[in-house]
Amino acid sequence: MSEEINNSRPILADLSDAQAAALSYDLRQELIQDVSETGGHLASNLGTVELVVAIHRVFDTSRDRLVFDVGHQCYTHKMLTGRRDQMGTMRKFGGLSGFPKPTESVHDAFIAGHASNSVAVAMGMARARTLMGEDYHVLALIGDGALSGGLAYEGLSNAGESKEPMLVILNDNGMSITRSVGGVAEHLARQRLKPQYLTFKKGYRRVLNSNWLGRKIYRVTHKLKKAVKESILPSSMFENMGFTYLGPVDGHDVAKLTQILRYARDLKEPALLHVRTVKGRNYPPAEENPDAFHGVGPFDRETGAARKKGGENFSSVFGETMCQMAGEDKRVCAITAAMLTGTGLEQFQQKFPERCFDVGIAEGCAVSMAAGMAKQGMIPVFAVYSTFLQRAYDMIIHDTAISGLHVVFGVDRSGLVGEDGETHHGVFDVAFLSSVPGMTIYAPASFAELRVMLRRAVMEDTGPVAVRYPRGGEGEFHGCFADGPAACLCEGKDITLVTYGAMVQEVERAAQLLKQDGIQAEIIKLNTIMPLDGERVIRSVRKTGALLVVEECVQSGGVGERVAACLEQAGVPARMALCNIGDQFVTQGSVSQLRAMLGLDGEGLYKKALEVLERG
């Protein structure tokens, strides 16, 4: 690398091995304390403390580009890059994001929140570096779980072929992505990582690359070494893709990690470092149950017990109803993309393991597989977070909708989800699902409605069907389920309030405030948002002459725009406001804080209704 890069100063460049180990211990204790207060991703961060410390001993992330995959393992990185004293604000409104965020720090190279894209992004940065004649290092840190997504392999294939100097760090925390090849492989791995070997190899390359004869000798000896190795061991998939494979190395030995990273830094070719770590490292509750401590709310540090007991929520009701239907019809099956627990399917998996399929972080695969099952007579239900369903839009159209296949989408975490922020809010599914011909979209506002609508979607409907419901269950709408595509919750003569799903409670609050002012609001609740019962809304607006359409999604492609179009086509004039999140990305914070900020809480909607009425 250039003199400029060699003079670049990593944050922890001056630490000794002993100091780095002590720092890792301190950071791990702080992580446990901080996350016990704020909630967040704990197990994944505990597993990468030494790795991140080693990276910051070798690379200057203010210039070198460190791309996190998913990003839920970035807490130590944040602590080391000037944000240590702000960790108490993590995932809170106005505080630090729980994921890498370039607007937050120059050390955050790229935004992250979804999986499997890091290698492709890093390759793009490496190509840009070359094309612009600049000089810096590029790293991608990817976990073995993210390697279940096809995009990761597309990135690896292209990066290896490109010959661009870059380093992919594979964090293998025991998910068994690589098969053990016995004692010989372990022995060779140990030899490859010895200081004497690395020093010799580096010098050997440098000397032989100094002239044409040396380069020729190096090519011959390199091919010979490769042939001997491959005669003893199965070839590495990564080497076949064009990477220099390094490892496996103990991901909790900060001295050895630093040593191998320094070696990898100076390779002028694609390299992959295989690091083995333990998820939840050195915190017994997280080590014993890493899934439970992947994403957690505040908990008691001494026992690991959650401070707030979990009760019934929309996800658990979904799972319970799925179990009931699967017991009645052997065609009903469940699919998840690495979110078995998050989508409430644990009980289904226990009762019907032969009909429960986890495809890994591969939402596109899940939809295509569901389409294949539906084509052959099964009734597949894909349980997925709204934000992750975005990744399968083509498969929804091409594999499912064109053929009118009966695939059911359980769209969990629809609307604002709170503390995970921009990358996780489920505010786009209304627009992209509504654009699909033949799609039916239910919007339950209560547990009772979810049970009824999900059963109807699975057992009665045909074609593609989505049932979208919010995170959690607090403050749910307890009104009686009304049949049909739309229902009038209360009659009024002054203004029509149209909404669906979780926003019903806020609209009801606004109606109560309006009533105190002597204003009678009529509430139209949409049970299905696709197809849309425009006639029911038109009848109400003909009477009131004023309208608020309230929804927790982006404005473009939302229900509000379709309602406005219905009124225009029918020639019905109305004073109107579309209340939604607008065309923007929304930060993290509690759902109540975010609704207040966006004017989507009861008080904000009340004020907006008054503004609309004042126009008359």
matplotlib code that plots the C-alpha trace (Angstrom):
import matplotlib.pyplot as plt

x = [0.0, 1.0, 3.0, -0.2, -2.0, 1.0, 0.9, -2.8, -3.4, -5.9, -7.7, -6.1, -2.7, -0.6, -2.2, -0.2, -1.8, -2.3, -4.0, -6.2, -7.3, -8.1, -10.0, -12.0, -13.0, -14.1, -16.1, -17.9, -18.9, -20.1, -22.1, -24.0, -24.7, -25.8, -28.0, -29.6, -30.9, -31.7, -32.5, -31.0, -28.8, -26.7, -25.5, -24.2, -22.2, -20.8, -19.5, -17.5, -15.8, -12.2, -12.7, -13.8, -11.0, -8.5, -9.9, -9.4, -5.8, -5.1, -7.4, -8.4, -12.1, -12.4, -10.7, -10.7, -14.2, -15.6, -19.0, -21.1, -23.6, -27.0, -25.2, -26.5, -22.9, -21.7, -22.0, -18.3, -17.4, -19.6, -18.0, -14.5, -15.3, -16.3, -19.7, -18.9, -20.5, -23.7, -24.5, -27.2, -29.2, -29.0, -32.2, -33.9, -35.6, -32.8, -30.1, -27.7, -29.1, -28.8, -27.2, -24.3, -25.4, -23.1, -24.9, -24.0, -20.2, -17.6, -16.5, -19.8, -19.1, -22.5, -26.0, -27.0, -30.1, -30.9, -28.7, -26.3, -25.4, -22.0, -19.7, -21.4, -21.3, -17.7, -16.8, -18.5, -16.4, -13.2, -14.0, -14.7, -11.4, -9.6, -11.5, -10.9, -7.2, -7.5, -5.8, -7.6, -8.6, -12.1, -13.5, -16.8, -17.8, -20.4, -21.9, -22.6, -26.3, -26.2, -24.5, -27.9, -28.9, -28.2, -27.0, -24.0, -22.9, -23.5, -21.2, -18.5, -18.6, -18.1, -15.6, -13.4, -13.4, -12.7, -9.3, -9.9, -7.9, -10.5, -11.0, -14.1, -14.3, -16.5, -17.8, -18.7, -20.4, -21.3, -24.0, -22.1, -21.6, -18.2, -17.7, -14.9, -12.2, -10.5, -7.1, -5.1, -7.1, -6.8, -3.0, -2.5, -4.7, -2.4, 0.7, -0.7, -1.3, 2.2, 4.1, 7.2, 5.0, 3.3, 6.6, 8.3, 5.4, 5.3, 9.0, 8.9, 6.3, 8.0, 11.4, 10.1, 7.8, 10.7, 11.6, 10.2, 12.1, 11.0, 7.4, 7.6, 9.2, 6.4, 3.7, 5.2, 5.7, 2.3, 0.6, 2.6, 1.7, -2.0, -1.9, -0.4, -2.9, -5.9, -4.6, -4.8, -7.9, -11.2, -10.9, -12.3, -15.4, -14.0, -10.7, -12.7, -14.4, -11.0, -10.3, -7.1, -8.5, -7.2, -8.2, -10.0, -8.8, -10.1, -12.3, -11.6, -7.8, -7.3, -3.5, -3.8, -6.6, -4.5, -1.6, -3.6, -5.5, -2.1, -1.1, -4.4, -4.2, -1.1, -2.4, -3.3, -6.0, -9.4, -9.0, -11.4, -10.6, -12.6, -13.1, -14.8, -16.7, -19.1, -22.4, -23.1, -19.5, -18.8, -22.4, -23.9, -27.6, -26.7, -24.3, -26.8, -29.7, -28.2, -31.5, -33.3, -30.6, -30.3, -32.7, -33.8, -35.7, -34.3, -33.4, -31.9, -28.2, -27.7, -30.3, -30.9, -34.6, -36.7, -37.8, -41.1, -42.9, -44.1, -47.8, -50.0, -49.2, -50.1, -47.3, -48.3, -51.9, -50.8, -48.9, -51.8, -54.3, -51.8, -51.6, -55.4, -55.8, -52.9, -54.7, -57.8, -56.2, -53.1, -52.4, -51.6, -47.9, -45.7, -42.6, -40.2, -36.9, -34.8, -37.5, -39.2, -39.3, -40.0, -43.0, -44.6, -44.1, -42.3, -45.4, -46.2, -42.7, -43.0, -46.5, -46.0, -42.2, -42.8, -44.9, -42.7, -39.8, -37.1, -35.2, -32.7, -32.2, -33.7, -37.1, -37.1, -36.5, -39.4, -41.9, -40.7, -40.9, -44.4, -45.5, -44.2, -46.1, -49.3, -49.1, -49.0, -52.0, -50.6, -51.6, -48.4, -48.3, -45.1, -44.7, -42.3, -41.6, -42.9, -39.5, -38.0, -40.8, -39.5, -36.7, -39.1, -41.1, -40.2, -41.1, -44.5, -45.3, -43.6, -43.8, -47.1, -49.4, -49.2, -50.4, -52.9, -51.4, -52.9, -50.0, -50.7, -48.4, -48.4, -47.0, -45.7, -44.4, -46.4, -46.3, -43.9, -41.9, -40.1, -36.5, -34.9, -35.5, -35.3, -34.3, -37.1, -40.2, -42.9, -44.1, -43.7, -45.8, -49.1, -47.7, -45.9, -48.5, -51.4, -49.7, -49.9, -53.0, -55.2, -53.7, -56.1, -54.8, -56.5, -55.7, -56.8, -56.9, -57.3, -56.4, -59.9, -59.8, -56.5, -57.9, -60.9, -59.0, -56.1, -58.6, -60.5, -57.2, -56.0, -59.2, -61.6, -59.8, -58.0, -55.0, -52.3, -53.5, -51.7, -52.7, -50.7, -50.6, -48.4, -45.7, -46.8, -50.3, -50.6, -53.4, -55.2, -58.6, -61.2, -64.2, -66.4, -65.3, -67.4, -67.8, -67.3, -64.5, -65.3, -67.4, -68.7, -67.5, -69.5, -71.7, -71.2, -72.1, -69.1, -66.0, -65.1, -62.1, -60.9, -58.3, -57.3, -55.3, -53.4, -54.3, -57.9, -57.1, -55.5, -58.5, -60.9, -58.9, -59.1, -62.9, -63.3, -61.4, -63.5, -66.7, -65.6, -65.7, -69.1, -67.8, -69.3, -66.8, -67.8, -65.2, -64.8, -62.6, -61.2, -61.0, -59.4, -57.3, -57.1, -59.6, -60.7, -64.3, -64.3, -68.1, -68.4, -66.0, -67.8, -71.2, -69.8, -67.9, -71.1, -72.6, -69.8, -67.9, -64.6, -62.1, -59.0, -57.4, -55.0, -52.4, -49.0, -47.2, -45.5, -47.9, -46.9, -49.0, -50.9, -54.6, -55.1, -54.1, -56.4, -59.3, -58.6, -58.7, -62.0, -63.6, -62.2, -63.6, -67.0, -67.0, -67.4, -65.7, -64.2, -61.9, -59.3, -56.0, -53.9, -52.3, -49.3, -45.5, -45.1, -42.3, -39.5, -37.5, -38.4, -35.8, -35.9, -37.9, -40.9, -44.0, -45.8, -43.0, -42.8, -46.6, -46.5, -43.6, -45.4, -48.8, -50.3, -51.3, -54.8, -53.9, -52.1, -55.0, -57.5, -55.5, -55.3, -59.1, -59.7, -57.4, -59.5, -62.8, -61.5, -61.1, -64.9]
y = [0.0, 3.6, 5.6, 7.6, 4.4, 3.2, 6.5, 6.3, 5.9, 3.4, 4.4, 1.6, 1.4, 2.0, -0.7, -3.7, -7.1, -7.1, -3.7, -4.8, -7.8, -5.6, -3.2, -6.0, -7.1, -3.6, -3.1, -6.4, -5.4, -2.0, -3.6, -5.8, -2.9, -0.6, -3.0, -4.1, -0.5, 0.3, -3.0, -4.0, -6.6, -8.2, -11.7, -10.7, -7.8, -9.8, -12.3, -9.7, -7.5, -8.8, -8.9, -5.2, -4.2, -5.9, -4.2, -0.8, -1.7, -2.3, -0.1, 3.6, 3.5, 7.2, 6.5, 2.7, 1.4, -1.1, -2.4, -4.2, -6.8, -6.4, -4.1, -5.6, -6.3, -2.6, -1.5, -2.0, -0.1, 2.8, 2.7, 3.0, 5.8, 8.6, 7.4, 5.5, 8.0, 8.1, 4.4, 5.1, 6.8, 3.8, 3.2, 6.1, 9.1, 11.6, 9.2, 6.7, 4.3, 0.6, 0.2, 1.8, 5.2, 7.4, 10.6, 9.8, 9.3, 9.3, 5.9, 4.4, 3.5, 2.4, 2.1, -1.4, -3.1, -5.8, -8.9, -10.2, -7.0, -6.2, -8.0, -6.4, -3.0, -3.4, -4.5, -1.4, 0.8, -1.1, -0.5, 3.2, 3.5, 2.0, 4.1, 7.3, 6.6, 6.7, 4.5, 3.0, -0.4, -2.0, -4.6, -6.4, -8.0, -10.7, -13.4, -17.0, -16.3, -13.6, -16.2, -17.9, -15.1, -15.4, -11.8, -12.7, -15.3, -12.9, -10.5, -13.1, -14.4, -11.0, -9.8, -12.8, -12.5, -8.8, -9.2, -5.9, -5.7, -6.2, -8.2, -10.2, -11.2, -14.2, -14.2, -17.9, -18.2, -21.8, -22.0, -24.7, -23.1, -24.8, -28.5, -29.7, -31.6, -33.1, -32.8, -32.1, -29.0, -27.7, -28.4, -26.5, -23.6, -23.3, -23.4, -20.7, -18.4, -18.6, -15.4, -17.1, -18.4, -15.1, -13.1, -15.6, -15.6, -11.8, -11.5, -14.4, -12.6, -9.3, -10.6, -12.8, -10.1, -7.7, -9.0, -11.0, -14.2, -14.1, -13.6, -16.6, -18.7, -17.5, -18.6, -22.1, -22.6, -21.2, -23.6, -26.5, -25.6, -25.3, -28.7, -30.4, -28.7, -29.7, -33.3, -33.5, -31.3, -30.6, -27.3, -24.2, -22.7, -19.3, -20.1, -21.4, -18.0, -16.2, -15.4, -16.0, -18.0, -17.3, -19.2, -20.4, -18.2, -17.9, -14.8, -14.1, -14.1, -10.4, -10.8, -13.4, -11.6, -8.4, -10.4, -12.0, -8.7, -7.0, -9.7, -9.5, -5.8, -6.0, -8.5, -6.8, -9.2, -10.4, -12.2, -13.9, -14.3, -17.0, -16.1, -18.4, -16.7, -17.5, -15.6, -14.1, -14.5, -14.3, -13.5, -16.9, -16.1, -15.0, -17.9, -20.4, -18.9, -16.7, -16.6, -15.1, -12.5, -11.6, -8.7, -8.0, -5.4, -4.0, -6.9, -7.6, -7.9, -10.3, -12.9, -12.0, -11.9, -9.4, -6.4, -6.4, -9.7, -10.4, -11.0, -11.9, -10.0, -10.0, -12.4, -14.9, -14.7, -15.3, -18.4, -19.7, -19.3, -21.0, -24.0, -24.3, -24.2, -26.7, -29.1, -28.8, -28.9, -30.9, -28.5, -25.6, -25.0, -22.2, -20.6, -18.2, -16.5, -17.0, -15.4, -18.4, -16.8, -13.2, -14.2, -16.4, -19.8, -21.7, -23.6, -24.4, -25.7, -28.0, -29.3, -29.6, -29.8, -31.5, -28.5, -25.7, -24.4, -21.9, -20.9, -18.7, -15.0, -15.6, -13.9, -14.3, -18.0, -18.2, -16.6, -18.7, -21.9, -20.9, -20.4, -23.8, -25.4, -23.5, -24.6, -28.2, -27.9, -26.8, -23.7, -21.9, -19.0, -16.9, -15.1, -12.2, -8.7, -6.0, -4.5, -7.8, -8.6, -5.7, -8.0, -10.3, -7.9, -9.6, -13.0, -11.7, -10.5, -13.0, -16.2, -15.7, -13.1, -13.6, -17.2, -16.2, -18.6, -18.8, -17.8, -16.0, -13.4, -12.8, -9.3, -8.7, -5.4, -3.3, 0.4, 2.1, -0.4, 1.9, 1.7, -0.1, 3.0, 3.7, 0.2, -1.6, 0.5, -1.4, 1.6, 0.5, -2.7, -0.9, 0.8, -2.2, -4.8, -2.6, -2.4, -6.1, -7.2, -9.7, -9.0, -8.9, -7.1, -7.4, -4.8, -6.2, -3.7, -6.3, -9.8, -10.9, -9.4, -11.0, -14.4, -14.0, -12.3, -14.8, -17.7, -16.2, -15.5, -19.1, -21.2, -19.2, -16.8, -17.5, -15.9, -13.9, -12.6, -10.4, -9.9, -7.0, -6.4, -4.3, -5.1, -5.9, -5.6, -2.7, -0.3, -2.6, -1.7, -3.7, -2.9, -5.7, -7.2, -5.9, -8.0, -6.6, -4.5, -1.4, -0.5, 2.7, 2.7, 5.8, 8.2, 11.9, 14.8, 17.2, 15.2, 11.7, 10.0, 7.0, 4.6, 1.0, -1.3, 0.0, 3.6, 3.1, 3.9, 7.2, 8.2, 7.3, 9.6, 12.4, 11.9, 12.2, 15.5, 16.8, 15.8, 18.0, 20.9, 19.9, 18.4, 15.1, 12.9, 9.8, 7.0, 4.6, 1.7, -0.2, -4.0, -4.6, -1.9, -3.9, -4.1, -0.7, 0.0, 3.5, 3.6, 3.4, 6.4, 8.4, 8.0, 9.4, 12.3, 13.3, 13.8, 15.5, 17.3, 17.0, 14.1, 12.9, 9.7, 8.4, 5.7, 4.7, 4.4, 6.6, 8.8, 7.7, 4.6, 4.8, 4.4, 8.2, 8.7, 6.0, 7.5, 10.9, 9.4, 7.8, 11.1, 12.9, 10.2, 10.4, 14.2, 14.5, 17.7, 17.6, 19.5, 16.9, 16.0, 12.9, 12.1, 9.7, 9.7, 11.6, 10.7, 10.4, 7.9, 8.0, 7.8, 5.6, 6.2, 4.7, 4.4, 7.0, 9.5, 9.0, 9.3, 12.6, 13.8, 13.0, 14.4, 10.9, 10.7, 11.6, 15.2, 15.7, 14.3, 16.5, 19.6, 18.5, 17.9, 21.4, 22.8, 21.0, 22.2, 25.8, 25.8, 25.9]
z = [0.0, -0.4, 2.1, 2.8, 3.9, 5.9, 7.8, 8.5, 12.2, 13.4, 16.6, 18.6, 16.8, 19.9, 22.1, 23.2, 23.0, 26.8, 26.6, 23.8, 25.7, 28.8, 26.6, 25.2, 28.7, 29.7, 26.5, 26.9, 30.5, 29.3, 26.5, 28.9, 31.2, 28.3, 26.5, 29.8, 30.1, 26.5, 24.9, 21.5, 19.9, 22.6, 21.7, 18.3, 19.8, 22.6, 20.1, 18.0, 20.7, 20.1, 16.4, 16.3, 18.6, 16.4, 13.3, 15.0, 15.8, 12.1, 10.1, 10.2, 9.7, 9.2, 5.8, 5.4, 4.6, 7.1, 5.8, 8.3, 7.2, 8.9, 11.3, 14.6, 15.6, 15.4, 19.1, 19.9, 16.8, 17.9, 21.4, 19.8, 17.4, 19.8, 20.9, 24.0, 26.3, 24.2, 24.4, 26.9, 24.1, 21.8, 19.8, 21.6, 20.0, 19.2, 20.2, 18.6, 15.9, 16.7, 13.3, 11.3, 10.1, 8.0, 9.0, 12.6, 12.1, 9.4, 10.8, 9.6, 6.0, 4.9, 6.4, 7.4, 8.7, 6.2, 5.5, 2.8, 0.9, 2.5, 0.1, -2.9, -1.3, -0.4, -3.9, -5.2, -2.9, -4.0, -7.6, -7.0, -5.2, -8.2, -10.8, -8.9, -8.3, -4.5, -1.8, 1.1, 2.4, 2.1, 4.5, 4.7, 8.0, 7.3, 9.6, 8.7, 9.0, 6.3, 4.0, 3.8, 1.5, -2.2, -2.5, -0.4, -3.0, -5.9, -4.1, -3.4, -6.9, -8.4, -5.8, -6.3, -10.0, -9.9, -8.3, -6.5, -3.2, -0.4, 2.7, 3.6, 7.3, 7.8, 11.4, 12.0, 15.3, 15.2, 12.6, 10.8, 7.5, 7.0, 7.3, 9.5, 7.4, 10.4, 12.0, 8.9, 8.2, 11.7, 11.7, 8.4, 9.7, 12.8, 10.6, 8.2, 11.1, 12.8, 12.8, 11.2, 8.3, 7.7, 7.8, 5.4, 3.0, 2.9, 2.3, -0.3, -2.3, -2.1, -3.3, -6.1, -7.4, -7.9, -11.4, -14.2, -13.4, -9.8, -10.8, -13.0, -10.2, -7.8, -10.3, -10.6, -6.9, -6.1, -8.5, -7.0, -3.5, -4.5, -6.2, -3.1, -0.8, -2.9, -3.0, 0.8, 1.5, -0.2, -2.1, -0.4, -2.0, -1.3, -3.1, -6.0, -6.2, -6.4, -2.7, -0.7, 2.2, 5.7, 8.8, 10.6, 13.5, 17.1, 17.1, 20.8, 20.6, 20.0, 19.5, 16.8, 15.1, 15.0, 13.5, 10.7, 9.9, 9.5, 7.1, 5.2, 5.0, 2.8, 0.3, -2.9, -3.8, -2.6, 0.7, 3.1, 6.8, 8.5, 12.2, 14.7, 17.5, 20.3, 20.2, 23.6, 24.7, 28.4, 29.5, 30.6, 29.9, 26.3, 25.7, 26.9, 24.9, 22.1, 20.1, 23.0, 23.4, 19.8, 20.1, 23.6, 25.6, 28.9, 31.2, 34.7, 34.2, 37.1, 36.0, 32.3, 33.0, 31.0, 33.0, 31.2, 30.9, 27.3, 26.9, 24.0, 20.9, 17.2, 16.3, 19.0, 17.9, 14.3, 15.4, 17.5, 14.6, 12.2, 14.5, 14.7, 10.9, 10.3, 12.6, 10.5, 7.0, 6.1, 3.2, 5.5, 6.0, 7.3, 5.8, 7.5, 6.5, 9.6, 11.8, 13.4, 16.9, 15.7, 13.7, 16.4, 14.7, 17.5, 18.5, 14.9, 14.3, 17.4, 16.4, 12.7, 12.0, 8.6, 7.5, 8.8, 6.6, 7.5, 4.3, 6.1, 5.2, 1.7, 1.4, -2.4, -2.1, 0.5, -1.9, -4.9, -2.8, -1.6, -5.2, -6.1, -3.2, -4.0, -7.6, -6.5, -4.1, -0.7, 1.2, 2.1, 4.5, 4.5, 7.9, 7.3, 8.6, 6.3, 5.9, 4.8, 2.4, 0.3, -0.8, -2.6, -4.7, -8.0, -6.7, -5.5, -9.0, -11.3, -9.3, -7.5, -8.8, -12.6, -12.1, -9.4, -6.9, -3.5, -1.3, 2.0, 3.3, 7.1, 7.1, 10.6, 12.0, 9.5, 10.2, 12.5, 14.6, 16.9, 18.1, 15.0, 12.9, 9.2, 8.1, 9.8, 9.7, 7.7, 5.8, 2.2, 1.9, 1.4, -1.7, -3.3, -2.4, -3.6, -7.0, -7.6, -9.6, -7.9, -4.4, -1.5, 1.6, 5.0, 7.8, 11.2, 14.1, 16.9, 17.9, 17.2, 13.7, 13.0, 13.9, 11.6, 8.7, 8.7, 8.7, 5.8, 3.9, 4.3, 4.2, 1.9, -0.4, -3.6, -5.3, -3.4, 0.0, 2.5, 6.2, 7.6, 11.4, 13.7, 16.2, 19.8, 21.0, 23.5, 22.9, 20.5, 19.1, 21.0, 18.8, 17.5, 14.2, 11.4, 8.3, 4.8, 3.2, 5.3, 8.3, 10.0, 13.6, 14.5, 12.5, 12.1, 9.9, 10.0, 8.8, 7.7, 9.2, 7.2, 8.5, 9.0, 11.2, 14.2, 13.5, 14.5, 18.2, 17.3, 15.0, 17.8, 20.1, 17.6, 17.2, 21.0, 21.0, 18.1, 20.0, 22.9, 20.4, 19.2, 16.0, 14.9, 13.1, 11.1, 11.3, 8.4, 9.2, 6.2, 6.8, 3.4, 1.7, -1.5, -3.1, -1.7, -0.9, -2.4, -2.5, 1.3, 1.6, -1.1, 0.6, 3.8, 2.2, 0.3, 3.7, 5.5, 2.8, 4.7, 4.9, 6.7, 5.5, 8.2, 7.6, 9.0, 5.7, 3.0, 1.0, -2.4, -3.3, -0.1, 0.5, 0.8, -2.8, -4.0, -2.0, -3.4, -6.9, -6.2, -5.1, -8.1, -10.5, -8.8, -9.0, -5.2, -3.9, -0.4, 1.9, 2.4, 4.1, 3.7, 7.0, 6.8, 7.2, 3.9, 1.5, 4.0, 6.1, 9.8, 12.6, 15.7, 18.8, 20.5, 18.3, 20.4, 20.1, 16.3, 15.8, 17.8, 15.7, 12.5, 13.7, 13.6, 17.3, 18.4, 19.2, 15.9, 13.9, 15.9, 15.0, 11.3, 11.3, 12.6, 9.8, 7.2, 8.6, 8.8, 5.0, 4.7]

ax = plt.figure().add_subplot(projection="3d")
ax.plot(x, y, z, "-o")
ax.set_aspect("equal")
plt.show()
